[in-house]
Structure formats: C-alpha cells, structure tokens
Amino acid sequence: MNQKANDISDDTRIPRAPASGQRFAFVQSCWHREIVDQGREAFLREMARRGVEPERIDLFEVPGAFELPLHAKLLARTGRYAAIVACGFVVNGGIYRHEFVADAVINGLMTVQLQMEVPIISAVLTPRDFHEHEEHRKFFHEHFRVKGTEAAAACVSTTGGVDTIRGLARAA
C-alpha cells in the first residue's frame, strides 16, 4: 500500500469489487479526527469508484488507535465482513513512547487478521514526528487521503485474492 494514490486510482488492472454483496467495515480512531477523517472519505470515494455501494460499508469509531485491534477482532468474529479497514494516527505526544503504541496496534491488527482469517487493511499512520503546526497538519491531511485511496484498492484486491484461494480450497 505504499504506492502513490494516482498509481492506484488510475490502475485498471486492480479488480473492481465483486457484485456478490460482500460487506466491509471501516474503523477509525478519533484522535486527530480532522486528519483521520480524510482517510475515511478517500476510502469511501475509491470504494464507490470501484463499484462498492455505500450500503455495503459499515463505519465505526473508536477513541484512539489502541482500540482498533479489539474492534477489528469483534467485527471479524461476526462473520459479516469480507474485510475490515483500520484507520488511525499514532503520534508522539511526549508523554509515552509512541513506538510502543504503534507496535501494539500494528501487531494487534496482524494477529487479528491471522487468527480470524479476515483481511485487516491497515491505514494506521505512525510518524515519528508530528507537530501541531500548519505544515504538518496539511501534510498529514493530504497523506490520509492517499492512504484511504490505497486502503480501498488493497481491500478490493485482497478480498478478490482471498475469494480465489478459498475457491481453490473448496474445489480440492
């Protein structure tokens, strides 16, 4: 997911969402909401562009990124979602070492994905440096748009691949 948004949104080789009625969940943290919201909006736009109706996407919010893995696991456990996207912003607030939180969140999301066998797409940004000034806010505001678009592309591509592999297993 580290490609430029233009590369992904213009790439017609990435499959469009299947018409199977699959559902998707998008969970976002509310810490720095004005920035993280950009990821959600870009995700929804790109999913619509790829043929996924808004009614097939359920939106959830959690207070901070630390809560994302638990919500992802509970959502995966429902069996309702083909994929779950986690979107958040872990920054160094000067009180604790943000590396510990970032590591816990990313490892937690990977653990959920492997345990539950439901794709968990991470749009969690963990920059070492973020300062409350206009330049950084503008940069990350735009970067979350890129990550939201990339998350949608990864969501569609990954669920298509998982469906193919599961079809192979059923055919064996």
Backbone hydrogen bonds in HBPLUS format (Angstrom, degrees):
<---DONOR---> <-ACCEPTOR-->    atom                        ^
c    i                          cat <-CA-CA->   ^        H-A-AA   ^      H-
h    n   atom  resd res      DA  || num        DHA   H-A  angle D-A-AA Bond
n    s   type  num  typ     dist DA aas  dist angle  dist       angle   num
A0007-ASP N   A0004-LYS O   2.98 MM   3  5.32 123.4  2.31 105.3 119.4     1
A0008-ILE N   A0004-LYS O   3.32 MM   4  6.75 151.9  2.41 150.7 158.1     2
A0009-SER N   A0005-ALA O   2.85 MM   4  6.01 176.9  1.85 168.1 167.5     3
A0010-ASP N   A0006-ASN O   3.10 MM   4  5.78 144.4  2.23 137.3 144.4     4
A0011-ASP N   A0008-ILE O   3.17 MM   3  5.19 154.0  2.24 103.3 111.2     5
A0017-ALA N   A0050-ARG O   3.08 MM  33  5.91 147.9  2.19 142.9 152.7     6
A0082-ALA N   A0023-ARG O   2.79 MM  59  5.80 163.4  1.81 161.1 161.9     7
A0024-PHE N   A0056-ARG O   2.83 MM  32  6.21 157.1  1.88 163.5 170.5     8
A0058-ASP N   A0024-PHE O   2.87 MM  34  6.34 160.2  1.91 160.4 162.9     9
A0025-ALA N   A0083-ALA O   3.14 MM  58  6.60 158.8  2.19 149.2 155.8    10
A0085-VAL N   A0025-ALA O   2.76 MM  60  6.14 163.9  1.79 153.2 157.8    11
A0026-PHE N   A0058-ASP O   2.87 MM  32  6.23 156.0  1.93 166.6 171.3    12
A0060-PHE N   A0026-PHE O   2.84 MM  34  6.13 152.3  1.92 162.9 162.6    13
A0027-VAL N   A0085-VAL O   2.77 MM  58  6.08 172.3  1.77 171.2 171.8    14
A0087-CYS N   A0027-VAL O   2.82 MM  60  6.15 158.4  1.86 162.5 167.2    15
A0028-GLN N   A0060-PHE O   2.98 MM  32  6.39 160.1  2.03 143.9 147.1    16
A0062-VAL N   A0028-GLN O   2.90 MM  34  6.18 148.4  2.00 149.8 153.7    17
A0029-SER N   A0087-CYS O   2.93 MM  58  6.48 149.0  2.03 159.3 169.0    18
A0030-CYS N   A0062-VAL O   2.88 MM  32  6.19 128.5  2.15 151.6 167.2    19
A0030-CYS N   A0063-PRO O   3.23 MM  33  5.07 138.7  2.41  98.8 110.4    20
A0033-ARG N   A0030-CYS O   3.13 MM   3  4.62 121.9  2.49 132.5 117.9    21
A0035-ILE N   A0032-HIS O   2.90 MM   3  5.61 147.4  2.00 122.7 131.9    22
A0036-VAL N   A0032-HIS O   3.05 MM   4  6.26 166.0  2.07 152.0 155.7    23
A0037-ASP N   A0033-ARG O   2.76 MM   4  5.65 161.5  1.79 158.7 160.8    24
A0038-GLN N   A0035-ILE O   3.09 MM   3  5.71 147.1  2.20 113.3 121.6    25
A0039-GLY N   A0036-VAL O   2.94 MM   3  5.46 134.8  2.15 113.3 124.3    26
A0041-GLU N   A0037-ASP O   2.97 MM   4  6.25 169.8  1.98 158.8 160.8    27
A0042-ALA N   A0038-GLN O   3.01 MM   4  6.08 162.4  2.04 144.6 149.7    28
A0043-PHE N   A0039-GLY O   2.91 MM   4  6.02 154.4  1.98 145.0 152.7    29
A0044-LEU N   A0040-ARG O   2.93 MM   4  6.19 166.7  1.94 157.9 160.4    30
A0045-ARG N   A0041-GLU O   3.01 MM   4  6.23 159.6  2.06 147.5 153.2    31
A0046-GLU N   A0042-ALA O   2.97 MM   4  6.14 164.6  1.99 149.9 154.0    32
A0047-MET N   A0043-PHE O   2.87 MM   4  6.06 159.4  1.91 154.7 160.9    33
A0048-ALA N   A0044-LEU O   3.03 MM   4  6.15 159.6  2.07 144.9 150.4    34
A0049-ARG N   A0045-ARG O   2.94 MM   4  6.21 153.9  2.01 144.9 152.7    35
A0050-ARG N   A0046-GLU O   3.01 MM   4  6.23 135.0  2.22 138.9 150.5    36
A0050-ARG N   A0047-MET O   3.07 MM   3  5.01 128.5  2.35  93.1 107.1    37
A0052-VAL N   A0047-MET O   2.91 MM   5  5.27 166.7  1.92 146.4 142.4    38
A0051-GLY N   A0048-ALA O   2.99 MM   3  5.07 163.1  2.02 108.1 111.5    39
A0056-ARG N   A0053-GLU O   2.94 MM   3  5.64 163.9  1.97 123.4 128.6    40
A0057-ILE N   A0054-PRO O   3.07 MM   3  5.43 164.4  2.10 117.1 119.2    41
A0067-GLU N   A0064-GLY O   3.22 MM   3  5.86 152.9  2.30 115.0 121.2    42
A0068-LEU N   A0065-ALA O   2.98 MM   3  5.30 159.6  2.02 113.1 119.8    43
A0071-HIS N   A0067-GLU O   3.34 MM   4  6.56 171.8  2.35 157.7 160.1    44
A0072-ALA N   A0068-LEU O   2.87 MM   4  6.03 160.4  1.91 160.1 166.5    45
A0073-LYS N   A0069-PRO O   2.91 MM   4  6.12 156.3  1.96 148.5 154.5    46
A0074-LEU N   A0070-LEU O   2.93 MM   4  6.21 166.1  1.95 156.6 160.0    47
A0075-LEU N   A0071-HIS O   2.90 MM   4  6.03 158.7  1.95 148.7 154.8    48
A0076-ALA N   A0072-ALA O   2.85 MM   4  6.01 157.8  1.90 146.7 153.4    49
A0077-ARG N   A0073-LYS O   2.86 MM   4  6.01 154.7  1.93 149.3 156.4    50
A0078-THR N   A0075-LEU O   3.16 MM   3  5.40 142.5  2.30 101.6 111.8    51
A0079-GLY N   A0076-ALA O   3.07 MM   3  5.73 154.1  2.14 117.1 123.9    52
A0084-ILE N   A0119-PRO O   2.93 MM  35  6.34 158.6  1.97 157.9 164.9    53
A0121-ILE N   A0084-ILE O   2.78 MM  37  6.16 156.2  1.84 152.9 160.4    54
A0086-ALA N   A0121-ILE O   2.84 MM  35  6.17 164.3  1.87 168.3 171.5    55
A0123-ALA N   A0086-ALA O   2.68 MM  37  5.79 162.0  1.71 178.7 172.1    56
A0088-GLY N   A0123-ALA O   3.36 MM  35  6.57 150.5  2.45 112.9 117.0    57
A0125-LEU N   A0088-GLY O   2.92 MM  37  6.27 157.5  1.97 154.7 149.4    58
A0090-VAL N   A0125-LEU O   2.88 MM  35  6.23 169.9  1.89 167.7 170.3    59
A0100-PHE N   A0097-ARG O   3.08 MM   3  5.96 145.6  2.20 124.7 130.3    60
A0102-ALA N   A0098-HIS O   2.83 MM   4  6.04 173.2  1.83 161.3 163.4    61
A0103-ASP N   A0099-GLU O   2.86 MM   4  5.89 163.4  1.88 145.1 150.1    62
A0104-ALA N   A0100-PHE O   2.97 MM   4  6.09 159.6  2.01 142.7 148.6    63
A0105-VAL N   A0101-VAL O   2.90 MM   4  6.10 161.5  1.94 156.9 161.5    64
A0106-ILE N   A0102-ALA O   2.98 MM   4  6.14 178.5  1.98 158.2 158.7    65
A0107-ASN N   A0103-ASP O   2.90 MM   4  5.86 164.4  1.93 149.6 154.8    66
A0108-GLY N   A0104-ALA O   2.84 MM   4  5.71 147.1  1.95 134.3 144.7    67
A0109-LEU N   A0105-VAL O   2.91 MM   4  6.17 156.6  1.97 151.2 156.7    68
A0110-MET N   A0106-ILE O   3.04 MM   4  6.30 159.6  2.08 148.9 154.4    69
A0111-THR N   A0107-ASN O   2.88 MM   4  6.05 157.7  1.93 149.5 155.8    70
A0112-VAL N   A0108-GLY O   3.00 MM   4  6.23 159.5  2.04 148.6 153.6    71
A0113-GLN N   A0109-LEU O   3.03 MM   4  6.26 164.0  2.06 148.4 152.7    72
A0114-LEU N   A0110-MET O   2.98 MM   4  6.23 163.6  2.01 153.9 157.3    73
A0115-GLN N   A0111-THR O   2.85 MM   4  5.96 163.2  1.87 154.1 159.3    74
A0116-MET N   A0112-VAL O   2.83 MM   4  5.73 168.5  1.85 154.8 158.8    75
A0117-GLU N   A0113-GLN O   2.91 MM   4  5.39 130.4  2.16 133.6 143.9    76
A0133-HIS N   A0131-HIS O   2.71 MM   2  5.64 136.9  1.89 110.4  95.9    77
A0137-ARG N   A0133-HIS O   3.02 MM   4  6.21 174.0  2.02 164.6 166.4    78
A0138-LYS N   A0134-GLU O   2.89 MM   4  5.94 164.4  1.91 151.5 155.9    79
A0139-PHE N   A0135-GLU O   2.97 MM   4  6.13 161.3  2.00 145.5 151.1    80
A0140-PHE N   A0136-HIS O   2.93 MM   4  6.10 177.4  1.93 161.5 161.1    81
A0141-HIS N   A0137-ARG O   2.87 MM   4  5.82 145.6  1.99 143.1 153.5    82
A0142-GLU N   A0138-LYS O   3.10 MM   4  6.29 162.5  2.13 149.6 152.4    83
A0143-HIS N   A0139-PHE O   2.85 MM   4  6.09 154.4  1.92 144.7 153.4    84
A0144-PHE N   A0140-PHE O   2.95 MM   4  5.96 151.6  2.03 142.1 146.7    85
A0145-ARG N   A0142-GLU O   2.99 MM   3  5.17 127.4  2.28  99.1 113.4    86
A0146-VAL N   A0142-GLU O   3.20 MM   4  6.66 152.5  2.28 148.8 155.8    87
A0147-LYS N   A0143-HIS O   2.90 MM   4  6.24 163.8  1.93 151.1 155.4    88
A0148-GLY N   A0144-PHE O   2.85 MM   4  5.92 153.1  1.92 143.2 149.9    89
A0149-THR N   A0145-ARG O   3.11 MM   4  6.30 158.9  2.16 146.4 151.2    90
A0150-GLU N   A0146-VAL O   2.90 MM   4  6.17 163.1  1.93 154.8 160.1    91
A0151-ALA N   A0147-LYS O   2.78 MM   4  5.90 151.8  1.86 144.4 152.5    92
A0152-ALA N   A0148-GLY O   3.12 MM   4  6.36 152.1  2.20 142.5 148.6    93
A0153-ALA N   A0149-THR O   3.14 MM   4  6.45 163.2  2.16 150.3 154.5    94
A0154-ALA N   A0150-GLU O   2.86 MM   4  6.08 162.5  1.89 153.6 158.7    95
A0155-CYS N   A0151-ALA O   2.82 MM   4  5.89 149.9  1.91 142.8 151.6    96
A0156-VAL N   A0152-ALA O   3.03 MM   4  6.26 167.3  2.04 155.6 156.8    97
A0157-SER N   A0153-ALA O   2.97 MM   4  6.07 168.4  1.98 150.8 154.7    98
A0158-THR N   A0154-ALA O   2.78 MM   4  5.68 163.4  1.80 146.3 151.8    99
A0159-THR N   A0155-CYS O   3.03 MM   4  6.06 164.0  2.05 145.0 149.9   100
A0160-GLY N   A0156-VAL O   3.07 MM   4  6.16 152.8  2.15 142.6 150.3   101
A0161-GLY N   A0157-SER O   3.03 MM   4  6.29 154.7  2.09 146.0 152.7   102
A0162-VAL N   A0158-THR O   2.86 MM   4  6.09 161.7  1.89 154.5 159.5   103
A0163-ASP N   A0159-THR O   2.91 MM   4  6.00 158.8  1.95 144.4 150.3   104
A0164-THR N   A0160-GLY O   3.07 MM   4  6.29 153.2  2.14 142.5 149.5   105
A0165-ILE N   A0161-GLY O   3.00 MM   4  6.28 164.0  2.02 152.5 156.0   106
A0166-ARG N   A0162-VAL O   2.88 MM   4  6.07 163.8  1.91 154.1 158.8   107
A0167-GLY N   A0163-ASP O   2.91 MM   4  6.05 146.2  2.02 141.4 151.0   108
A0168-LEU N   A0164-THR O   2.99 MM   4  6.31 148.8  2.09 146.9 155.2   109
A0169-ALA N   A0165-ILE O   3.03 MM   4  6.34 153.6  2.10 147.8 154.7   110
A0170-ARG N   A0166-ARG O   3.02 MM   4  6.27 153.0  2.09 144.1 150.9   111
A0171-ALA N   A0167-GLY O   3.03 MM   4  6.19 146.9  2.14 142.4 151.4   112
A0172-ALA N   A0168-LEU O   3.11 MM   4  6.26 127.6  2.40 139.9 152.3   113
